[in-house]
């Protein structure tokens, strides 16, 4: 689905915990996340720290979204 949306002209960021799967499906912009049961969070953190973690992940995804790419790119920390 990621490739079809991009083909329609809308840039997509695939946030995932298993980067090789994203590479296999052909996602162009990939942002690694935390863990399979909690991709955008960490329940062992207190509320403030978890908010900061989520904030930075979304911030990284937004930066990936505005970055022009011509091949598959993984946006690490």
Secondary structure as UniProt FT lines:
FT   HELIX           2..7
FT   TURN            8..9
FT   STRAND          13..16
FT   HELIX           19..25
FT   STRAND          29..32
FT   TURN            37..40
FT   TURN            43..44
FT   HELIX           47..65
FT   STRAND          73..74
//
